[in-house]
Amino acid sequence: MHKIPESAVDCRPPLLGMSFAQLEALCAQAGVKPAHAETLRAHIFRHADQDIRGIAGLPQAFYDYIESNTRRLEPELRARQDSEDGTCKMLLGMADGREVETVLIPGKGRLTQCISTQVGCAVACTFCLTATAGLTRNLSAAEMVGQIHAAFQHTGLKPRNLVLMGMGEPLHNYDEVARFIRLATDPKGMAFSPRRVTISTAGHVPGIERMIEDDLPCNLALSLNASNDETRSAIMPINRRWPIAEVLKWTSRFAAGKKKRILIEYVMLAGINDSDADAHRLVELLADLPCTVNLLPFNALAGNDFRRPDDARVSAFREILVRADRVAVVRESRGRDISAACGQLRTEVQASRRQKPTKIAEQSANPSPV
């Protein structure tokens, strides 16, 4: 796996990765008033703008100091697709040329952004397109913030909710993800409510343990997808390392500490995990866990043999959960027509797209010189 390419390109810290305390330290190093940290914070995080020359009232010497001692990090828009349902998927190029996808998902009175945490993924879930390319490298916290900035710059929209459910297993990249979560939820940072920020994991137990130890201010979603270890190990190799009982033990501890409900994600695969018996086993597994079960009928992938259950099967499965007093919802697949739905994100771009950028990409800002 390639490491985050910082020192090899530009060792100056990116503005987007700085906490409020670090912005205050930057002011102290530059010999200017600490109050200027608040001005910087509002400009960078609230207005999603790294062009510090547009900030009124800062000393000229401070402009120069910032430009000499920090760097701009602006993902380049390589392509954009808009779904009929309002979902928007953007392919973003990082400073080293690697690409990730981020998705904006509209809802009733809210906008959710799906954030990628890695270039590719090492978990290798058999029903997920991202896994087919393997893992290239982790993303930095600044690159995660950069996805929010890029979305705002190219759509004018700011999300209300953040879900770390894009490309990658967030807990494989714990340190940078934790930094991002703290930046996102810091009242003096991006000021997202912790109730509106969610990490989704395939069941990385050491990462869940660290979330508990660090009291990370966010929600937890578990991608479960099976009611027994045999099936889960077949479709999610991570289960061979941390089986269902172990994962649910630590998930329950997280829920108890936070006094919050866990989101259980269950991708429904026809003939694999969608039987009545599966539903009854799921009821037993989740009996003591305060949770909401999100049922996600499989989204078709080219070259993948899994099938989507019909609506009647999905409804019957949900009904068993509801009768057992489980909160269960069938999640509407958003962005299926542009491959932006669950399990459909990937890093490959067709050669023709690289040779002839989309009109929107041609109009995007120049890539950051890092």
C-alpha positions in Angstrom: 0.0 0.0 0.0 1.2 3.5 -0.9 1.5 5.9 2.0 -0.1 9.4 2.0 2.2 11.3 -0.3 3.1 14.4 1.8 6.8 14.6 2.4 7.7 13.4 -1.1 5.7 16.3 -2.7 5.3 19.1 -0.2 6.0 18.8 3.6 4.1 22.0 4.5 0.9 21.2 6.4 -2.3 21.6 4.5 -4.7 24.4 5.8 -7.6 22.0 5.4 -6.1 19.6 7.9 -5.5 22.2 10.7 -7.6 22.2 13.9 -8.5 25.5 15.5 -5.7 25.0 18.0 -3.3 24.6 15.1 -4.6 27.8 13.5 -4.0 29.6 16.8 -0.5 28.2 16.8 0.0 29.4 13.3 -1.0 32.9 14.4 1.5 32.8 17.3 4.3 31.6 15.0 3.5 34.4 12.6 3.4 37.0 15.4 -0.2 38.1 14.8 -3.2 38.3 17.1 -4.8 34.9 18.1 -8.1 36.4 17.1 -7.1 36.0 13.5 -7.5 32.2 13.9 -11.2 32.7 14.1 -11.2 34.6 10.9 -9.2 31.9 9.2 -11.5 29.2 10.5 -14.6 30.8 9.3 -13.1 31.4 5.8 -11.7 27.9 5.4 -14.4 25.8 7.0 -17.6 27.8 6.9 -17.0 29.4 3.5 -15.1 26.4 2.0 -12.4 28.8 0.6 -8.7 28.4 0.8 -7.9 31.7 -1.0 -6.7 33.6 2.0 -6.1 36.7 -0.1 -9.9 37.1 -0.1 -9.9 37.5 3.7 -10.3 41.2 4.6 -8.4 42.6 7.6 -5.4 40.2 7.9 -1.9 41.8 8.1 0.0 41.5 4.8 2.8 39.7 6.5 0.4 37.1 7.7 -0.8 36.4 4.2 2.8 35.9 3.2 3.5 33.7 6.2 0.6 31.4 5.5 1.4 31.0 1.9 5.0 30.2 2.7 4.3 27.8 5.6 1.1 26.0 4.6 -0.2 24.5 1.4 -3.5 24.5 -0.4 -5.2 21.1 -1.0 -7.8 21.2 -3.7 -9.0 18.0 -5.2 -9.5 18.3 -8.9 -12.9 17.6 -10.4 -12.3 14.9 -13.0 -15.9 14.0 -13.7 -19.4 14.6 -12.4 -22.6 12.6 -12.8 -26.1 13.7 -11.8 -28.8 11.1 -11.2 -32.5 11.5 -12.0 -33.2 11.3 -8.3 -30.9 14.3 -7.5 -27.9 12.3 -6.3 -24.6 13.7 -7.5 -21.4 11.7 -7.8 -18.0 13.4 -8.3 -14.7 11.8 -9.3 -11.9 13.7 -7.6 -8.2 13.7 -8.4 -5.8 14.0 -5.5 -2.4 15.7 -5.6 -0.6 12.5 -6.5 -3.1 11.7 -9.3 -5.0 9.1 -7.4 -8.8 9.3 -7.7 -11.7 8.8 -5.3 -15.4 9.3 -5.5 -17.7 11.3 -3.2 -21.5 11.3 -3.4 -24.1 13.9 -2.4 -27.5 12.4 -1.5 -30.5 14.6 -1.1 -33.2 13.7 1.4 -36.2 15.3 3.0 -34.9 18.5 4.5 -31.3 17.3 4.5 -28.3 16.7 2.3 -25.9 13.8 3.1 -22.4 13.5 1.7 -20.8 10.1 1.4 -17.0 10.5 2.2 -14.3 8.2 0.9 -11.5 7.4 3.4 -9.1 5.3 1.2 -8.2 5.0 -2.4 -9.6 1.5 -3.0 -10.3 -1.0 -0.2 -8.6 -4.0 1.3 -11.6 -5.7 2.9 -12.6 -7.5 -0.3 -16.3 -7.9 0.2 -17.4 -9.9 -2.7 -20.5 -7.8 -3.5 -18.7 -4.5 -3.6 -17.1 -2.9 -6.7 -14.6 -0.8 -4.7 -13.0 -4.0 -3.5 -12.1 -5.3 -7.0 -9.3 -2.8 -7.3 -7.7 -3.5 -3.9 -6.2 -0.9 -1.7 -3.8 1.8 -3.0 -3.4 4.1 -0.1 -5.1 5.9 2.8 -6.5 9.4 2.5 -5.4 12.1 4.9 -7.9 14.0 7.1 -7.2 17.0 4.9 -8.2 15.0 1.8 -11.5 14.1 3.4 -12.2 17.7 4.2 -11.2 18.4 0.7 -14.1 16.3 -0.6 -16.6 18.5 1.3 -14.9 21.6 -0.2 -14.9 20.2 -3.7 -18.6 19.4 -3.5 -19.4 22.9 -2.3 -17.3 24.5 -4.9 -18.9 22.6 -7.8 -22.5 22.4 -6.6 -22.9 25.2 -4.2 -24.4 22.7 -1.7 -23.3 22.0 1.9 -24.2 18.7 3.5 -26.0 18.5 6.8 -25.0 14.9 7.4 -21.6 13.1 6.8 -21.4 9.4 6.3 -18.0 7.7 6.0 -19.4 5.0 3.7 -17.6 5.8 0.5 -14.5 4.0 -0.8 -12.4 2.2 1.8 -12.8 0.8 5.3 -12.6 3.8 7.6 -11.2 1.9 10.6 -8.2 0.6 8.5 -7.3 4.3 8.4 -8.1 5.1 12.0 -5.7 7.9 12.8 -6.6 10.1 9.9 -10.3 9.3 10.1 -10.3 10.2 13.8 -8.6 13.5 12.9 -11.2 14.2 10.3 -14.1 13.4 12.7 -12.7 15.8 15.3 -12.2 18.5 12.6 -15.8 17.9 11.4 -17.4 18.0 14.8 -15.3 20.8 16.4 -17.6 23.8 17.1 -14.6 25.9 16.1 -14.0 23.7 13.0 -16.6 22.6 10.6 -19.2 22.4 13.5 -21.1 19.4 12.3 -23.3 17.9 15.1 -21.8 14.5 16.2 -25.3 13.1 15.8 -25.0 13.8 12.0 -21.6 12.1 11.5 -21.4 8.4 11.0 -18.6 5.9 10.5 -19.5 2.7 8.7 -17.3 -0.4 9.3 -17.2 -3.9 7.9 -16.4 -5.1 11.4 -12.8 -4.0 12.2 -12.8 -4.8 15.9 -9.6 -3.0 16.9 -10.9 0.2 15.3 -14.2 -0.1 17.2 -12.2 -0.5 20.4 -10.3 2.6 19.7 -13.5 4.5 19.0 -14.7 3.6 22.5 -11.3 4.4 24.1 -11.1 7.8 22.4 -14.8 8.6 22.8 -14.9 9.6 19.2 -17.8 12.0 18.6 -19.9 10.2 16.0 -22.3 7.4 15.3 -21.4 3.9 14.3 -22.8 1.8 11.5 -22.0 -1.9 11.1 -22.1 -3.6 7.7 -23.4 -7.0 8.8 -24.9 -8.5 5.7 -25.4 -12.1 7.0 -27.0 -13.9 9.9 -24.4 -16.6 10.4 -20.6 -16.8 10.3 -20.5 -19.3 7.4 -22.4 -16.9 5.0 -20.6 -13.8 6.3 -17.2 -15.3 5.9 -18.0 -16.3 2.3 -19.0 -12.8 1.3 -17.0 -10.8 3.8 -13.5 -12.2 4.4 -13.0 -9.9 7.4 -15.4 -12.2 9.3 -12.7 -14.9 9.3 -10.7 -12.6 11.5 -13.5 -11.1 13.6 -16.6 -13.3 13.6 -20.1 -12.0 14.2 -20.2 -12.6 18.0 -16.9 -10.7 18.5 -18.0 -7.8 16.3 -21.4 -7.5 18.0 -19.8 -7.6 21.4 -17.8 -4.5 20.7 -20.6 -2.8 18.8 -22.8 -3.3 21.9 -20.1 -1.7 24.1 -20.0 1.3 21.8 -23.8 1.6 21.9 -23.8 1.4 25.7 -21.1 4.0 26.1 -22.7 6.5 23.7 -26.3 5.6 24.7 -27.0 5.6 21.0 -28.6 3.2 18.5 -26.3 1.4 16.1 -27.1 1.4 12.4 -27.0 -2.2 11.1 -26.5 -2.3 7.3 -27.7 -5.5 5.6 -27.2 -5.8 1.8 -29.8 -8.3 0.6 -28.5 -10.9 -1.9 -31.0 -13.1 -3.6 -30.7 -16.7 -2.5 -27.7 -15.9 -0.2 -28.9 -14.1 2.9 -32.5 -13.2 2.2 -34.5 -16.2 3.5 -37.0 -16.3 6.3 -34.5 -18.3 8.3 -32.0 -15.5 7.9 -34.5 -13.0 9.1 -35.3 -15.0 12.2 -31.6 -15.5 13.0 -31.0 -11.8 12.6 -33.7 -11.1 15.1 -31.9 -13.4 17.6 -28.5 -11.8 16.9 -29.7 -8.3 17.5 -32.0 -9.1 20.4 -29.9 -7.1 22.9 -28.5 -4.4 20.6 -30.3 -1.0 20.3 -30.3 -0.6 16.6 -32.0 0.2 13.4 -31.7 -2.3 10.5 -31.2 -0.8 7.1 -32.1 -3.3 4.4 -30.3 -2.6 1.2 -31.4 -4.7 -1.8 -28.3 -5.4 -3.8 -27.3 -3.0 -6.6 -26.3 -4.8 -9.7 -22.6 -4.7 -10.8 -21.2 -5.6 -14.1 -19.3 -8.9 -14.0 -20.9 -9.8 -10.6 -23.2 -12.9 -10.3 -25.1 -11.7 -7.2 -28.8 -10.8 -7.8 -31.2 -8.4 -6.2 -34.1 -10.0 -4.4 -37.6 -9.1 -5.7 -39.7 -6.6 -3.8 -41.9 -9.3 -2.3 -39.0 -11.1 -0.7 -37.6 -7.9 0.7 -41.0 -7.0 2.2 -41.4 -10.5 3.7 -37.9 -10.3 5.3 -38.6 -6.9 6.8 -42.0 -8.0 8.1 -40.3 -10.7 10.2 -38.0 -8.2 11.8 -40.8 -5.7 12.5 -43.0 -8.4 14.1 -40.1 -9.1 16.5 -40.1 -5.4 17.4 -37.0 -4.6 15.4 -36.8 -1.2 13.8 -36.2 -2.1 10.1 -36.4 0.1 7.0 -35.8 -0.7 3.3 -33.4 1.9 2.2 -34.1 3.5 -1.1 -31.2 3.0 -3.5 -30.1 6.5 -4.5 -28.0 7.1 -7.6 -28.3 3.6 -9.1 -28.4 5.0 -12.6 -25.0 6.6 -12.2 -23.4 3.8 -10.2 -23.4 5.9 -7.0 -25.4 3.5 -4.8 -24.1 1.3 -2.1 -21.3 -1.0 -3.3 -21.0 0.7 -6.7 -18.1 3.2 -6.1 -14.9 2.6 -7.8 -11.7 4.3 -8.8 -11.4 3.4 -12.5 -12.2 6.0 -15.1 -12.7 5.0 -18.7 -9.8 5.9 -21.0 -12.1 7.9 -23.1 -13.0 10.1 -20.1 -9.4 10.7 -19.3 -8.7 11.7 -22.9 -11.7 14.0 -23.1 -12.8 15.4 -19.8 -16.4 16.2 -19.1 -17.5 19.8 -19.7 -17.8 20.3 -16.0 -14.3 19.0 -15.4 -12.9 21.4 -18.0 -14.5 24.3 -16.1 -13.1 23.2 -12.7 -10.3 24.9 -10.8 -6.7 24.0 -11.6 -5.3 21.2 -9.4 -3.5 22.2 -6.3 0.3 22.7 -6.9 1.4 20.1 -4.3 
